[in-house]
Amino acid sequence: MDTFGGSWVNGITAVDIDADGDVDLAVESNSSTEPVWLNDGQGGFSAAYVALPGMCHDGASGDIDGDGDDDLVLAALYLDGAYLVRIE
């Protein structure tokens, strides 16, 4: 069994973060240093620290900007508003 995220995981969003065609995992948690989990294409995951905002409550993915790849929307846990992360 794989384990993703530290304590207080609020949600997990499946999205192709590295645009390589397989589904990666963005873990929304109370941590400001939570890694994303990159899929190796064989079902294995490795932690990667990329520039995503930390301390998020929930997330969703979809092609927000119409460029053909998924983007990530994260709801801030303690701050007002949400973050749009454009995946290029």
N, C-alpha and C positions, 0 to 999 in steps of 0.2 A: 504494500500500500504506500502510495506517495503522500507526503504531507506538504501543504502549501501555506505559507503565511505564518506569522508569529501569533501572539495572543490577540484577542479581540478582533477577529476577522469579521467584517461586516458584510462582505459580499465578494463574489468572484465574477469577472466578466471575461468571456471567451472572445478573443479578438486577435487577428494576425498583426501583432505589434511590429515585427521585423519584415513584413511584406514578403515572406518567402513561400507563401501558399499553404502553410499549416497553422493550426489554431494555437495561439499562445494564451497565457492566463494573466490577467491583471487582478491583483488581490487588493480589495479595498479594506483598509483596517485603520485602527487608531494610531498606528506607527507612522512616523514621518520618513522612515527609511525602508519601507516595504519594497522588496524587489518585484520585478515582473518575472514570469516564468516562461522561458522560451522553449518551444517544442522543437526537438531535434529531427522531426519527421518520422521517427520510429516509435513515438509514444513516450519518449523520455523527456524530461524537462530539466533545465538548468537555470539557476538564479542569475538575473542580469539587473544591474542598477542603471536605469535610464532616467531621463529627466521627466518623471511624472510627479505631479503634486502628491504629497502624502496626506495622511489623516483624512481619508474620504469614507463616506458612508455607503455609497452605492455607485454603480456604473452601468453604462449601456454602450453598445457599439452599433455602427452603421455608417454608411457613406454619407456623412453630413455635408461635405463640400462638393459632392458630385464628380470626384476625380477618379473613381473606379476602385478605390481601396477603402477599407474600413477606417473609421476614426473612433475615438473613445471619448465619452462624456462622463465626467466624474463629479459627483455631488460632494461638496465640501462638508466635513463633519462639524467643525466649530466656526467656520467662517460663512459669511453670506454668499450665496450663489453657487455656481458650478464651473468646472473647468472643461474646455474643449481641447483635446489633444489631437492634432492633425497628424496622421501617420502618412508619411510620404514614401 
